Amino acid sequence: MIGIDKVLLGNNFTVYLSSYLKKKHSIVFCFTNRNGGYSRGRFESLNVGYHTGDSVINVKRNREKIFRKLNLNGKGKIYSAKQVHGSRILNINKDLNLNEDNIQEEADCLITDLRNVPLMVMGADCNLILIADTKKKVIAAVHAGWRGTLQEIVANVVLYMAGKYKSKNKDIMVAFGPSIRKCCYEVDSFIIKKFTEKFGFKNFFEQRGNNLFLDLAEVNRIQLEGAGIDKNNIYDCDECTFCNHSFYSYRRSSITGRQAAIAVIL
């Protein structure tokens, strides 16, 4: 139902957008790739992460360009926090100091019901997941690597929305952005053991010869459906960041930039 379309917004500037959510519910869901920005070298070119070692000036210019291309002028800044591969949910409310776009608090999920406050999480293989309650007008941006996924961050977000905002599962929609997929995400038996002990032997990993491959997107999907989210309300862009060189990949290049998942209530 949500649908994410690949949209060209200018010369070599392509993003993934949900036209349905914007038109029907005045909510923007956007996923970026690595093209169309100002960064150079290993960070070429639309790097949104200040923490990567890239020029702060270029990262800020990249964020501002995304802002302009999404026609978010007049809506403040695109806010991100310090991601630590955990499961903390940070509520972006009027009491939080929003003078800077880079919030100096540790969190792997940002959530808000404020209009015109764009939220962003960043990744270079990890799952970037956008969640919206279209009825209550609440949005969340989630960064879920294997540690956050093991801590059930997306299920916790659904519970948080129900408790804080009285969200109902039928009104919640979810979009998965580009991330490393089972085709390429090789892990060791120690990690597989952690997941099977917690979630059972479900269809989220496979063995090829002596190698083990984990499907993090599937684990997160299992958690969402287990939390009561209708599978028809979950959309996956199904892009692998390792396979597709249009995206940053930490597995492919450890010194690299970060792409973004951005949500905003208009």
N, C-alpha and C positions, 0 to 999 in steps of 0.2 A: 504493500500500500504506500509506504513512504516514498520509495524510489529515489535513487541518487543518480543524477545525470552528469556526465562529463561535459563541462561547459568551457568554451574558449572565451575568455574575457579580454583578450588583446593579444598582441604579438607574443607568442610563446608563453602565454600565461593561462594555464588550464587548471580548473578546480573541479571538485565534485560537489554538486549542490542538490538539495531536495526542493524542487519547484513546488511539490505538493504541500509541504509544510509551510513554505513561505506564503503561498497563495491562500491556502485554507486556514492556516492558524497563525500567520504573522510570526513564524519562527524560522530562523536561518540555521541550517545545518550545512557546514562546509568542511571539506577535506582538501588540503593542498598537496602538491607534489614538490619537487625540488627545482622546478624551472621558472624562469621569468623574473629573478631577483637580482640583487646587487653583489652578493658575496662572490668571492673568487677562490681559486685553488681547490682544495679538498672540500670546501664548504659551498662550492658553486651549486645553485645560485640563490635560492629562496629560503635560506636558513633562518628559522625563527627562534633558535635557542641561544640565549646570551651565554650559557654555561659551556659552550662547545670549544671555546678558544678562538672563535671568529671575532672579527672587528665588531665592537658594540655599535658603532655607527652604522655599519651595513645591516646588522640584525634589526636595528630600529627602523631603518629605511625599508627593509623587507616587510616588517609588520605594518608600517604605514601604507605601503603599496597594497597589501592585502585589504586593508581597511578601506582604501579608496576604491579598489576594484569591486568590493562588495557593496559599495554605496552606503557605507556606514558613517559617513561624515556627519559630525555633530553628535555622535553617540559615544564620546569619550575615547577610551583606548581599548586594545585587546588585552585582557588580563590573564596572566599565567602565574603559577606559584612554583615553589621549589619541589620538584618531583623526586621522590626517594624510594620508589618501588615498594610502597606500603599500601595502606588501605584507609588513610585518613580522609575524611570528607570535610572540605572547608566551605562554609556558607558565606557567600559574598552578599553582605547586607549593608545597609546604610551606615552602620557603626564601624565598618572596616575602612581603614585609611586607603583610599584609592588614588593617591597622588601619583604613584608610579605604576607602570604597566607590569612590572616584575615584582609581584608580592613576595615579601621575604618571610614566608611561612611555608612549612613543609606540608604538602598535601598531594594526593594523586587523584583527587576528584574535586572539582569546583562546582558549586551548585548555587542557583539564585532564582528568585521570582521577580527580580528587578528588570524593568524594561530598559533597553538601550545600554546594557552592560555586557559586552561580548566576552565570553569565557573561552579559554584556549588551553588544551593540553598538547604536548609535543612528543614525538617519538621517531625512532629510526629502526624499527622492527617491532616494537611493542604494540599491543592492541590499543588503538585510539577509538573510544566508543562514546557516541553522543546519545543522550537520553532526554526525552521531553514528555511532560504531562501536558497534553494539548488542551485539557479542560481547565486545570488550575493555573496554566501558564507558568510552568516551572521547567528549567533546563539544567542539565548536568553534563559536564565534560569529564571523561574518565580515561586515565592512563593505566593500562593493565598489562604489565609484564608477567613473567611466570610467578614471581613472588606475590604480586598483587592479586593475580588470578587465584593462586593457592589460598590466599586470605579471603577470597570470595567478595572482592570489592564491588562487583556489579550487583550482586544480590543484596549487599549491604546498602547500596544506593537506593534500590527499590524499597527496602524497609525504611530507610531514612525519609524518603519522599512520602511514604504512607503515614509515618509518625509525625513529621514536621508540617507537611502540607495537606494531609488527608487525601493524598493521591489514590486513585483506584487503578488497579492493574489494567483494566480495559482501556484506559485513557493514555497509557504509557506507550511511547514509540521509541524504538532504538535503532541506531545505525552504526554499523561497524565500518571503519575506514581501512585503508591499506595497512597491512602488517605482514610480518614473516609468516608463512603458512606451512602446513604439514609437509609440503613438497620439499622444503628446504630447512626446516627448523629441527636440526639434529641435536639431541640432548643425551645425557648419560643415564644409566640405569637408576642412579640415585634420585634424579628428578622424577622419572617415570614412577618410581616406587612411592614417592611422596603423593603424587596425583592419584595413583590407583588406591592407595591406602585411604585417601580422603573421599574420592568420588566413585570408586569401584572400577571394574574393568569395562568401561564404556568405549564407544568408538571414537576416542580422541588421540590415539597414538597407533603407530604401526611399526613393524620391524622389517627392515630390508637387509637381508644378510645378517651382519653383526651390528648394524646401525639402527638406532631408535629415533623416531621422528614424532614430535608432539604437535597437536593441533590446538593451539591456545584459543583460537576463535571459537572452536567447537566447545571447549570447556566453559567459556563464558556464556555461550548460547545455552548450554545445559543448565547453568546457574540461573539464567534469566527465566527460562521456562519453568524451572523448579520453583522460582519465586512467584510464578503465576502470570508471567507475561505471555500473551498469545503469540505463537510462532509467526502468525501473519503480520504481527506488529514489529517484527525484527527484520531489518534489511542488512545485507552484507555486500559491500562493493566487490569482494572476492579478488582483491589485488594483492599479490605477494611482493613485498618490498625488496626481497633478495633477488627474485627473478627479474623484476622490472627496474631497469636502471633509471627510470624517471623519478624514482624515490630514493631517499637516503636509507642506507642499511648499515647498521653497526656491525653486523656479521660480515658484511662484504668489505667494509672499510671502517676500522675502529675509530679513526679520526674523521669525523663527518658531521654534517649538519642535522637538523631536525625538521620534519614536516609537521603540519598542524591539523588539529581538529578544532573547529570553532563553532560555537553556538551562541545565538543572541535572540532575545525576544524584542520584536520591533514595536 
